[in-house]
């Protein structure tokens, strides 16, 4: 299953409103970090500890997670492809037909799902096994 493959990778970049605790991008960053993932925060407006472009990251992430307006998300798809980041997680709302078509055109492998829901489901399954 593609979601499992993506979640097994521990280096992510999350593009969205990563500094606002009320927004899903922030919540995704917090969840990933709490599970031991290395997470780079990305937003076109920048901010403390936030990168405006993927090329500025200290290391190449395995997965780019888009939690951002699709108009802004397309620039990050282009950057991901140029940097060899081949896996993109599209959160609900970022997964428009245009974004998915661009992923296909750039040969980017993508998943459409909510990271938080998927991680909670895995946590529940793990708890039920114990």
N, C-alpha and C positions, 0 to 999 in steps of 0.2 A: 504494500500500500504506500503510495507516494507521501502521504502525510507522515507516516512513521519514518520514512527515509529522511525527510526534511527535518523532523524533530530530533533525529539522532545526531544531526550536525550541531555542534556547540558554539559556532561563531556566527553571529547574526548582526545585521544592520537593520534598525527599525526607523523608517521614514514616516514622520507625522508630527503631531503636536506632543512631543516627548517630554516637555517640561510642565504640562498642565495636568495635575492629578485627577481632574475630572474627565480626561480624554482617554480613549482606549489605547492610543500609542504609548502613553505613560504607563498604563496598567500592564501592557504587554512587556515593556522593558522591565518593570518590576518583577513580573512573574518569571520571565526568562532568567534574570539575574538570580532570583531566589533558588532556581534549580541548577545553578552553576554554569549557565551560558555566559559567554563573553558577548557583550552587546554594545554596539556603537549607535549613538543617537544621531539622527539626521533630520534636518528641517531646513527649507529654503531660507528662513529668517535667522537661522543660527541661534545663538544663546550660549550660556555658560555650559561647557562640556558638550556642545552640539556642533556637529559638522554640517556645512551647507552643501558639500559635494562628496560623493563617494571616493573620488580620487584623493581627497585629503586624509582618508583613514590611514592609521598607522599600519594596519594589515588588512588583507582582503578577506571579507567575511564569506562564509559558505552560503548564506541565505540572505536575501534582501526581503524584508517584510514591509509591504506598502499599507500604511494606515493613513492615507493622505488623499486629498482631492485628486481625482484622476488627471486633471489638467497639470498639476504639479508632479504627479507620479510618473508621467511619461519621460520627463528628463532623467529620472533615476533609472528607468529601464535602459535608456540609451547609455548612461554611465556604467551600469552593471555589465551590459554586453561588452563595452569597450574594455572593461577591467577583467573580464573572464568570470564574472559572478553569474553562474548559469541557473541558479534556483531562486525563484521569486514566490513568496507567499502573499497572496492577495486577500486582504481582509474584506468582509462585506462592505460595500460602498466604494471600495477602490477597484472592484472587479468588473468594470464596465466592458462592453464588447470591444470598444476601441483599445483598451488596455490589454485585453486578452489577445486581440489581433496583433498588437505590437509585440507582445511576448512571442507569439508564434513567428512573426517576421524576423525577430532577432534570435530565434532558436533558443529561447529561454524556457526552461521547464518551470511550470507554475502549478500552484495549488490554490484553490478557492475555498477558504474556510476561516473560521475564527480560531486563532491560536489559543485564546483563553478557554474556549469550549473544548478544544481537542486536548489540551493539557489537563483540564479538570477530569475529562473522561478517562484519561490514562491513570490519573491519580486514584480515581474511584475504583478502577479495575485492579490496580495494585493493592489497594486497601482490602478489597474483597478476596484477594488471593491469600492474604495473611491471616 
